[in-house]
Amino acid sequence: GTELKKPLEFVLKAKPIKGYSRQVFVLTDGEVSNTQQIIDLVKGCCSGSDTRVFALGVGDSVSQHLVQGMARAGNGTAQFVLNSDDIGAKVLLQLKQAIQPSLSEVSIEWGGVEKRQGKPTEACVLQAPYDVPPVFDSQHFLIYGIFEGNVPVPESVTITAKSPDGPLSIQLPVKPEHKIKGKLIHTLAARALIRDIEEGEGGYLGTGAGKNVLKQEVVRLGTKYQLASTHTSFVAVEKRTG
């Protein structure tokens, strides 16, 4: 199998050159058996440092969970190259992102509604990802918010961030006519909430939440929104008559 942890540990724990930021590129074409350990390693070495990790998955059998998890934990970006794709274009895009600053310390203000942190309150919003990753030039970012309790839809949301030119604040109106019927968005949001929990972040439950609490929340979201996860799965049932 692919041995990724030891070489990554060697690179990330090496002392960086003083006065320079460090950009680490990880190329992988398979899966590993210790995905969460690798993600935790990247997060521990990159959090609060000038090191960023950019992950590139090559081929049809690469683990998306591993590649995306490393990029999120390393404050970088993830790209995937299928067998028919132009790998040069994907590599050039990541090189471009690596040599430029990004928007950091991104936060969302949900019209006065508090983000849930720890135990639920009467009115709160579940945000995923709970910690917003850096945003690079020409890159879209997607944040989900599920409002719980008797909470009216806010008239606007405010995005704040730290940019190379100083603080940035953008207020976006929430228009009722943009409402989408159905539960597709809710399901995608629940998938993002579960991913936060599964990747060891804890999300809105907090990093101090016990394993049973995390499991119960994954089961609750998985069964409510019909999602497969580490603690929920689908069972095929055949009904026969006669």
PyRosetta script that sets phi, psi and omega in degrees:
from pyrosetta import init, pose_from_sequence

init()
pose = pose_from_sequence("GTELKKPLEFVLKAKPIKGYSRQVFVLTDGEVSNTQQIIDLVKGCCSGSDTRVFALGVGDSVSQHLVQGMARAGNGTAQFVLNSDDIGAKVLLQLKQAIQPSLSEVSIEWGGVEKRQGKPTEACVLQAPYDVPPVFDSQHFLIYGIFEGNVPVPESVTITAKSPDGPLSIQLPVKPEHKIKGKLIHTLAARALIRDIEEGEGGYLGTGAGKNVLKQEVVRLGTKYQLASTHTSFVAVEKRTG")
pose.set_psi(1, 178.3)
pose.set_omega(1, -178.8)
pose.set_phi(2, -79.9)
pose.set_psi(2, 125.7)
pose.set_omega(2, 176.5)
pose.set_phi(3, -102.7)
pose.set_psi(3, 105.0)
pose.set_omega(3, -173.6)
pose.set_phi(4, -113.7)
pose.set_psi(4, -28.4)
pose.set_omega(4, -172.2)
pose.set_phi(5, -65.3)
pose.set_psi(5, -47.1)
pose.set_omega(5, -175.4)
pose.set_phi(6, -63.2)
pose.set_psi(6, -49.2)
pose.set_omega(6, 178.1)
pose.set_phi(7, -64.5)
pose.set_psi(7, -35.9)
pose.set_omega(7, 177.6)
pose.set_phi(8, -65.0)
pose.set_psi(8, -42.9)
pose.set_omega(8, 179.7)
pose.set_phi(9, -62.0)
pose.set_psi(9, -40.3)
pose.set_omega(9, 179.4)
pose.set_phi(10, -61.7)
pose.set_psi(10, -43.7)
pose.set_omega(10, -177.8)
pose.set_phi(11, -72.8)
pose.set_psi(11, -48.0)
pose.set_omega(11, -173.2)
pose.set_phi(12, -71.2)
pose.set_psi(12, -28.9)
pose.set_omega(12, -179.1)
pose.set_phi(13, -91.2)
pose.set_psi(13, -3.7)
pose.set_omega(13, 174.3)
pose.set_phi(14, -70.8)
pose.set_psi(14, 144.0)
pose.set_omega(14, -177.9)
pose.set_phi(15, -69.6)
pose.set_psi(15, 123.8)
pose.set_omega(15, -179.5)
pose.set_phi(16, -72.3)
pose.set_psi(16, 160.9)
pose.set_omega(16, 177.7)
pose.set_phi(17, -70.5)
pose.set_psi(17, 128.5)
pose.set_omega(17, -177.1)
pose.set_phi(18, -60.8)
pose.set_psi(18, 133.0)
pose.set_omega(18, 177.8)
pose.set_phi(19, 89.0)
pose.set_psi(19, -0.7)
pose.set_omega(19, -179.0)
pose.set_phi(20, -124.9)
pose.set_psi(20, 141.4)
pose.set_omega(20, 171.4)
pose.set_phi(21, -81.9)
pose.set_psi(21, 157.5)
pose.set_omega(21, -176.2)
pose.set_phi(22, -119.9)
pose.set_psi(22, 127.7)
pose.set_omega(22, 178.6)
pose.set_phi(23, -114.0)
pose.set_psi(23, 121.0)
pose.set_omega(23, -178.1)
pose.set_phi(24, -110.1)
pose.set_psi(24, 128.8)
pose.set_omega(24, 178.7)
pose.set_phi(25, -108.6)
pose.set_psi(25, 127.3)
pose.set_omega(25, 179.9)
pose.set_phi(26, -116.2)
pose.set_psi(26, 120.4)
pose.set_omega(26, 176.4)
pose.set_phi(27, -110.2)
pose.set_psi(27, 127.5)
pose.set_omega(27, 179.9)
pose.set_phi(28, -141.9)
pose.set_psi(28, 147.8)
pose.set_omega(28, -178.8)
pose.set_phi(29, -123.9)
pose.set_psi(29, 13.4)
pose.set_omega(29, -177.8)
pose.set_phi(30, -146.4)
pose.set_psi(30, -158.6)
pose.set_omega(30, 179.1)
pose.set_phi(31, -116.2)
pose.set_psi(31, 161.7)
pose.set_omega(31, 176.4)
pose.set_phi(32, -127.3)
pose.set_psi(32, 163.9)
pose.set_omega(32, -179.5)
pose.set_phi(33, -93.5)
pose.set_psi(33, -7.9)
pose.set_omega(33, -176.8)
pose.set_phi(34, -124.4)
pose.set_psi(34, 49.1)
pose.set_omega(34, -176.1)
pose.set_phi(35, -55.0)
pose.set_psi(35, -48.2)
pose.set_omega(35, -175.9)
pose.set_phi(36, -65.7)
pose.set_psi(36, -35.3)
pose.set_omega(36, 177.5)
pose.set_phi(37, -63.4)
pose.set_psi(37, -39.0)
pose.set_omega(37, 179.5)
pose.set_phi(38, -68.2)
pose.set_psi(38, -42.8)
pose.set_omega(38, 178.8)
pose.set_phi(39, -63.0)
pose.set_psi(39, -42.7)
pose.set_omega(39, 178.4)
pose.set_phi(40, -63.3)
pose.set_psi(40, -39.0)
pose.set_omega(40, 178.3)
pose.set_phi(41, -61.9)
pose.set_psi(41, -47.2)
pose.set_omega(41, -179.8)
pose.set_phi(42, -62.1)
pose.set_psi(42, -45.1)
pose.set_omega(42, -179.0)
pose.set_phi(43, -63.5)
pose.set_psi(43, -43.4)
pose.set_omega(43, -179.1)
pose.set_phi(44, -64.0)
pose.set_psi(44, -34.3)
pose.set_omega(44, -177.9)
pose.set_phi(45, -84.9)
pose.set_psi(45, -25.1)
pose.set_omega(45, -175.3)
pose.set_phi(46, -98.7)
pose.set_psi(46, -22.8)
pose.set_omega(46, -177.5)
pose.set_phi(47, -62.6)
pose.set_psi(47, 123.3)
pose.set_omega(47, 178.4)
pose.set_phi(48, 72.4)
pose.set_psi(48, 14.3)
pose.set_omega(48, -179.3)
pose.set_phi(49, -119.5)
pose.set_psi(49, 178.8)
pose.set_omega(49, 177.7)
pose.set_phi(50, -96.5)
pose.set_psi(50, 20.5)
pose.set_omega(50, 178.8)
pose.set_phi(51, -101.7)
pose.set_psi(51, 133.1)
pose.set_omega(51, 175.6)
pose.set_phi(52, -126.2)
pose.set_psi(52, 147.7)
pose.set_omega(52, -179.0)
pose.set_phi(53, -117.8)
pose.set_psi(53, 126.3)
pose.set_omega(53, 177.1)
pose.set_phi(54, -112.7)
pose.set_psi(54, 125.4)
pose.set_omega(54, -173.7)
pose.set_phi(55, -112.3)
pose.set_psi(55, 136.6)
pose.set_omega(55, 179.8)
pose.set_phi(56, -126.6)
pose.set_psi(56, 115.9)
pose.set_omega(56, 178.1)
pose.set_phi(57, -95.6)
pose.set_psi(57, 129.4)
pose.set_omega(57, -175.2)
pose.set_phi(58, -117.2)
pose.set_psi(58, 129.1)
pose.set_omega(58, 176.0)
pose.set_phi(59, 98.2)
pose.set_psi(59, 170.2)
pose.set_omega(59, -176.3)
pose.set_phi(60, -80.2)
pose.set_psi(60, -18.9)
pose.set_omega(60, -174.2)
pose.set_phi(61, -101.1)
pose.set_psi(61, 7.4)
pose.set_omega(61, -177.9)
pose.set_phi(62, -69.8)
pose.set_psi(62, 148.5)
pose.set_omega(62, 179.3)
pose.set_phi(63, -81.3)
pose.set_psi(63, 111.6)
pose.set_omega(63, 177.8)
pose.set_phi(64, -65.9)
pose.set_psi(64, -36.3)
pose.set_omega(64, 179.3)
pose.set_phi(65, -59.8)
pose.set_psi(65, -41.8)
pose.set_omega(65, 179.7)
pose.set_phi(66, -67.3)
pose.set_psi(66, -49.9)
pose.set_omega(66, -176.1)
pose.set_phi(67, -64.5)
pose.set_psi(67, -48.4)
pose.set_omega(67, -180.0)
pose.set_phi(68, -67.6)
pose.set_psi(68, -36.8)
pose.set_omega(68, 179.1)
pose.set_phi(69, -64.5)
pose.set_psi(69, -42.2)
pose.set_omega(69, 177.6)
pose.set_phi(70, -63.2)
pose.set_psi(70, -42.3)
pose.set_omega(70, -178.6)
pose.set_phi(71, -65.2)
pose.set_psi(71, -43.6)
pose.set_omega(71, 179.3)
pose.set_phi(72, -65.2)
pose.set_psi(72, -44.9)
pose.set_omega(72, -179.1)
pose.set_phi(73, -67.0)
pose.set_psi(73, -28.9)
pose.set_omega(73, -176.6)
pose.set_phi(74, -98.6)
pose.set_psi(74, 11.5)
pose.set_omega(74, 178.2)
pose.set_phi(75, 57.1)
pose.set_psi(75, 32.0)
pose.set_omega(75, 178.3)
pose.set_phi(76, -118.1)
pose.set_psi(76, -149.9)
pose.set_omega(76, 179.1)
pose.set_phi(77, -130.8)
pose.set_psi(77, 161.3)
pose.set_omega(77, 178.1)
pose.set_phi(78, -118.5)
pose.set_psi(78, 140.1)
pose.set_omega(78, 175.1)
pose.set_phi(79, -134.8)
pose.set_psi(79, 151.6)
pose.set_omega(79, 179.4)
pose.set_phi(80, -127.2)
pose.set_psi(80, 137.8)
pose.set_omega(80, 179.4)
pose.set_phi(81, -120.6)
pose.set_psi(81, 111.4)
pose.set_omega(81, 174.9)
pose.set_phi(82, -81.9)
pose.set_psi(82, 171.8)
pose.set_omega(82, -173.6)
pose.set_phi(83, -59.8)
pose.set_psi(83, -28.0)
pose.set_omega(83, -177.5)
pose.set_phi(84, -97.2)
pose.set_psi(84, -0.5)
pose.set_omega(84, -176.3)
pose.set_phi(85, -83.4)
pose.set_psi(85, 161.4)
pose.set_omega(85, 175.5)
pose.set_phi(86, -89.0)
pose.set_psi(86, 104.6)
pose.set_omega(86, -177.2)
pose.set_phi(87, -65.3)
pose.set_psi(87, -30.6)
pose.set_omega(87, -179.2)
pose.set_phi(88, -61.0)
pose.set_psi(88, -40.5)
pose.set_omega(88, -179.6)
pose.set_phi(89, -65.4)
pose.set_psi(89, -40.1)
pose.set_omega(89, 180.0)
pose.set_phi(90, -68.4)
pose.set_psi(90, -39.9)
pose.set_omega(90, 179.2)
pose.set_phi(91, -66.2)
pose.set_psi(91, -42.5)
pose.set_omega(91, 179.1)
pose.set_phi(92, -62.7)
pose.set_psi(92, -38.1)
pose.set_omega(92, 178.5)
pose.set_phi(93, -62.7)
pose.set_psi(93, -44.5)
pose.set_omega(93, 179.7)
pose.set_phi(94, -68.9)
pose.set_psi(94, -35.3)
pose.set_omega(94, 175.5)
pose.set_phi(95, -62.6)
pose.set_psi(95, -40.6)
pose.set_omega(95, 178.3)
pose.set_phi(96, -62.4)
pose.set_psi(96, -42.0)
pose.set_omega(96, 179.7)
pose.set_phi(97, -68.5)
pose.set_psi(97, -33.3)
pose.set_omega(97, -176.7)
pose.set_phi(98, -70.9)
pose.set_psi(98, -27.2)
pose.set_omega(98, -176.9)
pose.set_phi(99, -95.5)
pose.set_psi(99, 7.1)
pose.set_omega(99, 179.7)
pose.set_phi(100, -121.3)
pose.set_psi(100, 152.8)
pose.set_omega(100, 174.5)
pose.set_phi(101, -72.8)
pose.set_psi(101, 167.0)
pose.set_omega(101, 179.8)
pose.set_phi(102, -130.4)
pose.set_psi(102, 167.2)
pose.set_omega(102, 171.3)
pose.set_phi(103, -74.8)
pose.set_psi(103, 126.7)
pose.set_omega(103, -178.6)
pose.set_phi(104, -122.3)
pose.set_psi(104, 171.5)
pose.set_omega(104, -179.8)
pose.set_phi(105, 51.8)
pose.set_psi(105, 43.2)
pose.set_omega(105, -179.3)
pose.set_phi(106, -74.8)
pose.set_psi(106, 133.6)
pose.set_omega(106, 178.0)
pose.set_phi(107, -140.7)
pose.set_psi(107, 156.1)
pose.set_omega(107, -178.2)
pose.set_phi(108, -119.2)
pose.set_psi(108, 132.2)
pose.set_omega(108, 174.1)
pose.set_phi(109, -109.7)
pose.set_psi(109, 115.3)
pose.set_omega(109, -171.1)
pose.set_phi(110, -91.5)
pose.set_psi(110, 55.8)
pose.set_omega(110, 175.0)
pose.set_phi(111, 62.4)
pose.set_psi(111, 32.4)
pose.set_omega(111, 178.3)
pose.set_phi(112, 93.0)
pose.set_psi(112, -7.4)
pose.set_omega(112, 178.5)
pose.set_phi(113, -84.5)
pose.set_psi(113, 128.9)
pose.set_omega(113, -176.4)
pose.set_phi(114, -72.8)
pose.set_psi(114, 141.1)
pose.set_omega(114, 171.1)
pose.set_phi(115, -71.2)
pose.set_psi(115, 138.7)
pose.set_omega(115, 176.4)
pose.set_phi(116, -69.8)
pose.set_psi(116, 133.9)
pose.set_omega(116, 175.6)
pose.set_phi(117, -141.9)
pose.set_psi(117, 103.9)
pose.set_omega(117, -176.2)
pose.set_phi(118, 92.2)
pose.set_psi(118, -132.7)
pose.set_omega(118, -176.8)
pose.set_phi(119, -69.1)
pose.set_psi(119, 146.5)
pose.set_omega(119, -178.6)
pose.set_phi(120, -67.7)
pose.set_psi(120, 151.2)
pose.set_omega(120, 175.2)
pose.set_phi(121, -116.2)
pose.set_psi(121, 176.4)
pose.set_omega(121, -177.1)
pose.set_phi(122, -62.6)
pose.set_psi(122, -35.2)
pose.set_omega(122, -179.7)
pose.set_phi(123, -140.7)
pose.set_psi(123, 118.6)
pose.set_omega(123, -178.6)
pose.set_phi(124, -157.4)
pose.set_psi(124, 172.2)
pose.set_omega(124, 177.4)
pose.set_phi(125, -124.5)
pose.set_psi(125, 134.3)
pose.set_omega(125, 175.6)
pose.set_phi(126, -92.9)
pose.set_psi(126, 115.8)
pose.set_omega(126, -176.2)
pose.set_phi(127, -107.1)
pose.set_psi(127, 137.4)
pose.set_omega(127, 175.3)
pose.set_phi(128, -143.3)
pose.set_psi(128, 131.2)
pose.set_omega(128, -4.2)
pose.set_phi(129, -69.2)
pose.set_psi(129, 145.6)
pose.set_omega(129, -177.3)
pose.set_phi(130, -64.7)
pose.set_psi(130, -45.1)
pose.set_omega(130, 174.4)
pose.set_phi(131, -100.4)
pose.set_psi(131, 113.3)
pose.set_omega(131, -174.7)
pose.set_phi(132, -73.8)
pose.set_psi(132, 128.6)
pose.set_omega(132, 179.4)
pose.set_phi(133, -72.2)
pose.set_psi(133, 165.2)
pose.set_omega(133, 176.2)
pose.set_phi(134, -59.4)
pose.set_psi(134, 151.1)
pose.set_omega(134, -179.4)
pose.set_phi(135, -114.9)
pose.set_psi(135, 127.6)
pose.set_omega(135, -177.6)
pose.set_phi(136, -101.0)
pose.set_psi(136, 162.9)
pose.set_omega(136, 178.7)
pose.set_phi(137, -58.5)
pose.set_psi(137, 136.6)
pose.set_omega(137, 178.9)
pose.set_phi(138, 64.9)
pose.set_psi(138, 21.1)
pose.set_omega(138, 179.8)
pose.set_phi(139, -115.1)
pose.set_psi(139, 132.0)
pose.set_omega(139, 175.1)
pose.set_phi(140, -84.0)
pose.set_psi(140, 147.0)
pose.set_omega(140, 172.8)
pose.set_phi(141, -131.2)
pose.set_psi(141, 146.2)
pose.set_omega(141, -172.0)
pose.set_phi(142, -124.1)
pose.set_psi(142, 124.1)
pose.set_omega(142, 178.7)
pose.set_phi(143, -122.5)
pose.set_psi(143, 131.8)
pose.set_omega(143, 178.5)
pose.set_phi(144, -105.6)
pose.set_psi(144, 147.4)
pose.set_omega(144, 174.0)
pose.set_phi(145, -140.1)
pose.set_psi(145, 120.4)
pose.set_omega(145, 175.9)
pose.set_phi(146, -105.7)
pose.set_psi(146, 118.5)
pose.set_omega(146, -178.7)
pose.set_phi(147, -85.2)
pose.set_psi(147, 129.6)
pose.set_omega(147, 179.8)
pose.set_phi(148, -115.4)
pose.set_psi(148, 146.6)
pose.set_omega(148, -178.2)
pose.set_phi(149, 86.6)
pose.set_psi(149, -171.4)
pose.set_omega(149, -178.8)
pose.set_phi(150, -83.0)
pose.set_psi(150, 77.1)
pose.set_omega(150, -175.2)
pose.set_phi(151, -117.1)
pose.set_psi(151, 120.2)
pose.set_omega(151, 175.8)
pose.set_phi(152, -71.5)
pose.set_psi(152, 153.5)
pose.set_omega(152, 177.5)
pose.set_phi(153, -65.9)
pose.set_psi(153, 127.1)
pose.set_omega(153, -178.5)
pose.set_phi(154, -66.6)
pose.set_psi(154, 154.0)
pose.set_omega(154, 178.3)
pose.set_phi(155, -75.3)
pose.set_psi(155, -22.4)
pose.set_omega(155, 179.9)
pose.set_phi(156, -159.4)
pose.set_psi(156, 161.3)
pose.set_omega(156, 171.2)
pose.set_phi(157, -125.1)
pose.set_psi(157, 150.4)
pose.set_omega(157, -177.3)
pose.set_phi(158, -119.9)
pose.set_psi(158, 128.9)
pose.set_omega(158, 177.6)
pose.set_phi(159, -106.6)
pose.set_psi(159, 126.0)
pose.set_omega(159, 176.0)
pose.set_phi(160, -120.8)
pose.set_psi(160, 150.4)
pose.set_omega(160, -179.2)
pose.set_phi(161, -160.3)
pose.set_psi(161, 166.2)
pose.set_omega(161, 174.4)
pose.set_phi(162, -103.3)
pose.set_psi(162, 119.0)
pose.set_omega(162, -178.6)
pose.set_phi(163, -109.6)
pose.set_psi(163, 167.6)
pose.set_omega(163, 177.1)
pose.set_phi(164, -59.0)
pose.set_psi(164, -23.5)
pose.set_omega(164, -179.3)
pose.set_phi(165, -98.0)
pose.set_psi(165, 4.2)
pose.set_omega(165, 179.8)
pose.set_phi(166, 122.3)
pose.set_psi(166, -170.8)
pose.set_omega(166, -178.8)
pose.set_phi(167, -62.3)
pose.set_psi(167, 145.2)
pose.set_omega(167, -180.0)
pose.set_phi(168, -128.9)
pose.set_psi(168, 135.9)
pose.set_omega(168, 178.3)
pose.set_phi(169, -140.8)
pose.set_psi(169, 128.4)
pose.set_omega(169, 180.0)
pose.set_phi(170, -131.2)
pose.set_psi(170, 128.3)
pose.set_omega(170, 176.7)
pose.set_phi(171, -104.0)
pose.set_psi(171, 126.2)
pose.set_omega(171, -177.6)
pose.set_phi(172, -114.9)
pose.set_psi(172, 126.3)
pose.set_omega(172, 178.7)
pose.set_phi(173, -72.1)
pose.set_psi(173, 146.3)
pose.set_omega(173, 174.6)
pose.set_phi(174, -106.0)
pose.set_psi(174, 110.1)
pose.set_omega(174, -174.3)
pose.set_phi(175, -99.8)
pose.set_psi(175, 127.8)
pose.set_omega(175, -179.2)
pose.set_phi(176, -57.7)
pose.set_psi(176, -31.5)
pose.set_omega(176, -177.8)
pose.set_phi(177, -68.6)
pose.set_psi(177, -12.4)
pose.set_omega(177, 178.6)
pose.set_phi(178, -89.3)
pose.set_psi(178, 4.8)
pose.set_omega(178, -179.1)
pose.set_phi(179, -64.8)
pose.set_psi(179, 134.9)
pose.set_omega(179, 180.0)
pose.set_phi(180, -107.2)
pose.set_psi(180, 128.9)
pose.set_omega(180, 179.8)
pose.set_phi(181, -76.2)
pose.set_psi(181, 157.0)
pose.set_omega(181, 179.8)
pose.set_phi(182, 95.2)
pose.set_psi(182, -177.4)
pose.set_omega(182, -175.1)
pose.set_phi(183, -115.3)
pose.set_psi(183, 14.9)
pose.set_omega(183, -177.7)
pose.set_phi(184, -61.2)
pose.set_psi(184, -47.5)
pose.set_omega(184, -179.1)
pose.set_phi(185, -63.6)
pose.set_psi(185, -39.5)
pose.set_omega(185, 178.8)
pose.set_phi(186, -62.6)
pose.set_psi(186, -39.8)
pose.set_omega(186, 179.9)
pose.set_phi(187, -66.2)
pose.set_psi(187, -42.6)
pose.set_omega(187, 177.2)
pose.set_phi(188, -63.5)
pose.set_psi(188, -39.0)
pose.set_omega(188, 178.4)
pose.set_phi(189, -64.7)
pose.set_psi(189, -43.0)
pose.set_omega(189, 178.8)
pose.set_phi(190, -63.1)
pose.set_psi(190, -38.2)
pose.set_omega(190, 177.4)
pose.set_phi(191, -61.4)
pose.set_psi(191, -40.6)
pose.set_omega(191, 178.8)
pose.set_phi(192, -68.0)
pose.set_psi(192, -37.6)
pose.set_omega(192, 177.8)
pose.set_phi(193, -63.9)
pose.set_psi(193, -44.3)
pose.set_omega(193, 179.0)
pose.set_phi(194, -63.2)
pose.set_psi(194, -40.6)
pose.set_omega(194, -179.9)
pose.set_phi(195, -61.2)
pose.set_psi(195, -40.9)
pose.set_omega(195, 176.7)
pose.set_phi(196, -56.4)
pose.set_psi(196, -45.0)
pose.set_omega(196, -177.4)
pose.set_phi(197, -69.7)
pose.set_psi(197, -43.7)
pose.set_omega(197, -176.4)
pose.set_phi(198, -67.1)
pose.set_psi(198, -28.9)
pose.set_omega(198, -178.7)
pose.set_phi(199, -86.1)
pose.set_psi(199, 11.3)
pose.set_omega(199, 172.8)
pose.set_phi(200, 85.4)
pose.set_psi(200, 4.4)
pose.set_omega(200, -179.1)
pose.set_phi(201, -77.5)
pose.set_psi(201, -30.0)
pose.set_omega(201, -175.2)
pose.set_phi(202, 85.0)
pose.set_psi(202, -29.3)
pose.set_omega(202, 179.1)
pose.set_phi(203, 58.6)
pose.set_psi(203, -135.3)
pose.set_omega(203, -178.0)
pose.set_phi(204, -71.1)
pose.set_psi(204, -10.0)
pose.set_omega(204, 178.0)
pose.set_phi(205, -80.8)
pose.set_psi(205, -17.7)
pose.set_omega(205, -179.4)
pose.set_phi(206, 91.1)
pose.set_psi(206, 152.1)
pose.set_omega(206, -177.8)
pose.set_phi(207, -70.5)
pose.set_psi(207, -16.6)
pose.set_omega(207, -178.7)
pose.set_phi(208, -91.2)
pose.set_psi(208, 2.6)
pose.set_omega(208, -179.2)
pose.set_phi(209, -66.8)
pose.set_psi(209, 139.6)
pose.set_omega(209, 180.0)
pose.set_phi(210, -72.8)
pose.set_psi(210, 164.8)
pose.set_omega(210, -177.9)
pose.set_phi(211, -61.1)
pose.set_psi(211, -37.9)
pose.set_omega(211, -179.8)
pose.set_phi(212, -65.9)
pose.set_psi(212, -38.4)
pose.set_omega(212, 178.3)
pose.set_phi(213, -64.7)
pose.set_psi(213, -44.0)
pose.set_omega(213, 179.2)
pose.set_phi(214, -62.9)
pose.set_psi(214, -43.9)
pose.set_omega(214, -179.8)
pose.set_phi(215, -62.7)
pose.set_psi(215, -45.3)
pose.set_omega(215, -179.4)
pose.set_phi(216, -60.3)
pose.set_psi(216, -37.9)
pose.set_omega(216, -179.2)
pose.set_phi(217, -71.7)
pose.set_psi(217, -39.2)
pose.set_omega(217, 176.7)
pose.set_phi(218, -62.9)
pose.set_psi(218, -42.6)
pose.set_omega(218, 178.3)
pose.set_phi(219, -64.1)
pose.set_psi(219, -41.9)
pose.set_omega(219, 179.8)
pose.set_phi(220, -60.9)
pose.set_psi(220, -48.7)
pose.set_omega(220, -179.3)
pose.set_phi(221, -68.0)
pose.set_psi(221, -41.0)
pose.set_omega(221, -178.0)
pose.set_phi(222, -63.9)
pose.set_psi(222, -42.1)
pose.set_omega(222, -179.8)
pose.set_phi(223, -75.6)
pose.set_psi(223, -36.9)
pose.set_omega(223, -179.2)
pose.set_phi(224, -67.1)
pose.set_psi(224, -39.5)
pose.set_omega(224, -175.9)
pose.set_phi(225, -108.3)
pose.set_psi(225, 10.4)
pose.set_omega(225, 175.0)
pose.set_phi(226, 56.7)
pose.set_psi(226, 59.5)
pose.set_omega(226, -178.0)
pose.set_phi(227, -123.2)
pose.set_psi(227, 138.9)
pose.set_omega(227, 173.2)
pose.set_phi(228, -80.8)
pose.set_psi(228, 142.1)
pose.set_omega(228, -177.8)
pose.set_phi(229, -154.1)
pose.set_psi(229, -169.1)
pose.set_omega(229, 178.7)
pose.set_phi(230, -67.6)
pose.set_psi(230, -19.6)
pose.set_omega(230, -177.4)
pose.set_phi(231, -122.7)
pose.set_psi(231, 2.5)
pose.set_omega(231, 177.4)
pose.set_phi(232, -135.2)
pose.set_psi(232, 148.1)
pose.set_omega(232, 179.0)
pose.set_phi(233, -152.1)
pose.set_psi(233, 167.6)
pose.set_omega(233, 179.9)
pose.set_phi(234, -96.9)
pose.set_psi(234, 141.7)
pose.set_omega(234, 176.6)
pose.set_phi(235, -120.9)
pose.set_psi(235, 123.6)
pose.set_omega(235, 178.9)
pose.set_phi(236, -82.6)
pose.set_psi(236, 128.5)
pose.set_omega(236, -179.2)
pose.set_phi(237, -121.1)
pose.set_psi(237, 125.4)
pose.set_omega(237, 178.8)
pose.set_phi(238, -101.6)
pose.set_psi(238, 123.2)
pose.set_omega(238, 178.8)
pose.set_phi(239, -96.9)
pose.set_psi(239, 128.5)
pose.set_omega(239, 179.0)
pose.set_phi(240, -121.2)
pose.set_psi(240, 148.6)
pose.set_omega(240, 176.9)
pose.set_phi(241, -121.9)
pose.set_psi(241, 151.2)
pose.set_omega(241, 177.4)
pose.set_phi(242, 89.6)
pose.dump_pdb("model.pdb")
